[in-house]
Structures are given as C-alpha cells and as structure tokens.
Amino acid sequence: MPESLDAYDRHILALLQADSSRSNADVAATIGLSEAPCWRRVQRLKREGFIRAQVSLLDRNKIGLKAQVFAQVKLTTVGRADLSRFTDAIQQFPEVLDCFVLMGSADFMLRIVTRDIEAYERFFFEKLSQVPGVQEINSMVALSEIKSTTQLPLDSA
C-alpha cells in the first residue's frame, strides 16, 4: 500500500469498493471523520487515480448473459504490429469484458460473456477468429461461478 494512504484513506477505499452508493455522511460517520474532510479525501483519491470509477455492478444472468467463456488466444507472430492490431480489435468487442497479456503458451486470456453458447459460437466465428494474426483460440466454458468479486484485498497491499 502506498505510504501516501493513511488508515482513513484505506478505510474509505474499503467502504467504497464494497458499496460506492454510500453517502459521504455515512462514510464519514463510519470512519470517524467529519463530512468535509472525508469529502476532500474522497476527491483526492479520485484525482490521484485510486478510485477509477463508481459503477453499478449488474447481474449478468438476470440480464440474459448466461454464457461465460474464457479464451486463450495465440497469435501467429508476436511482433508489435500483431499485438497492436489484436488489442485494437478486442477493444471493439463489447462481449469481451477482460483481456490480459500472458507469458506462456498463449498470448492473451479473454473473459467473454454472451447470451448462450450459440451466441458465443457466432462471436467466435464472425468476430474473434477473424482478427488478423490469430493462430489459435482455446475456449473454456465456465459451468458455474464459485467466487466473483471486484473488491481488492487492501490488507494484502
């Protein structure tokens, strides 16, 4: 954890990452600060990039996105041009929620959500496999979700 964050800052971050809809008054009361200093701290945490965004997390199943697929992608060559083309293309696919560059046998790991497996198949053939430079895609369908969180382990930092 950066030295610039004191115990109040860490407590604010923990509270807001658990529930960003909490009011400033509630956060201030919970951590033992008055509202104005708490608000200034939250604004500083936003300005310095510790808080990137405040969002509502949706239940993908309730909105009809039943299939979650993890795809390992290997490119034909790992040159700067291929990496750049691939990352530019992936940015355009709303089905791809996460994309990570890997070290190892695959170049990228994608987390993809679609309505169902048939929709993933269409995405696979019409979009993902059509990206220039893609040599191989290894797809793994998630059967169930054991743990899914957006909360970072602040005590481990």
NORVEN-V778661 format. One line per field, one symbol per residue. ss: DSSP state (H for helix, E for strand, - for the rest). phi: phi as a letter, one per 40 degrees, with the letter a starting at -180 (. if undefined). burial: b if it has 16 or more other C-alpha atoms within 10 Angstrom, else e. Layout:
# NORVEN-V778661
ss = ???
phi = ???
burial = ???
This chain:
# NORVEN-V778661
ss = ------HHHHHHHHHHHH-----HHHHHHHH---HHHHHHHHHHHHH-------------------EEEEEEEEE----HHHHHHHHHHHH----EEEEEE------EEEEEEE--HHHHHHHHHH-HHH---EEEEEEEE------------HHH-
phi = .dccbccccccdccccccaccccdcccdcccgbcccccccccccccdcgcbcabbbcccccccgcccbbbbcbbccbbcdccccccccccdcbccccbabcbbhcbcbbbbbbadaccccdcddccbccccdgccabbcbcccabcaaabccccccc
burial = eeeeeeeebebbbbbbbeebeeebeebbeeeeeebeebbeebeebeeeeeeeeeeeeeeeeeeebbbbbbbbbbbeeeeeebbeebeeebeeeebbeebeeeeeebbbbbbbbbbeeeebeebeeeebeebebbeebebeeeeeeeeeeeeeeeeee
